[in-house]
């Protein structure tokens, strides 16, 4: 004899539920399916693979380091008046046709901002050798000074170094460089 086939009574139970209970059963079933899918697809919480650092790098032996002096950067950080020319001629020269160029006269006031208006103009006029030493002629606000390395002039300026056509100077603790014919306002 054969036994009757057992069937689940779950569909009959769902049909006999009230609408609110049926909605709760469906939500519960959906949550169970989502939880099972999450566990199957998440990898099961196994251990993470070790961090790959790549190939080992071994340092090469190098020759002894060569000492170098850092470049002077004092001039790069010095304040500049954007309305003043960086280089100006010492005097007017002949124009293209051989006629002299007139020297501008007068002054411009009220241009720029924040300055006191009492800037000191420093111009390097000449560098020459006297007795084996470089000597520079520097003009400060119209007065000429003949100075060599290490000397202080115009009470606030000092000669740091001189070459055949340029010089490095200090104004307080601020360094600046000039070549023959260049001027700067301090």
HUGI-V40182 format. One record per backbone hydrogen bond with DSSP energy under -1.0 kcal/mol. CO is the residue of the C=O (numbers start at 1). NH is the residue of the N-H. If there is no record, write none. Layout:
BEGIN
CO;NH
CO;NH
END
This chain:
BEGIN
9;13
10;14
11;15
12;16
14;17
18;22
19;23
20;24
21;25
22;26
23;27
24;28
25;29
26;30
27;31
28;32
29;33
30;34
31;35
32;36
33;37
34;38
35;39
36;40
37;41
38;42
81;84
93;101
95;98
99;95
120;186
121;141
122;184
123;139
124;181
126;137
128;135
130;133
133;130
135;128
136;147
137;125
137;126
138;145
139;123
140;143
143;140
145;138
147;136
148;151
151;159
153;157
154;156
156;172
157;153
158;170
159;150
161;168
165;180
166;163
167;178
168;160
168;161
169;176
170;158
171;174
174;171
176;169
178;167
179;182
182;124
184;122
END
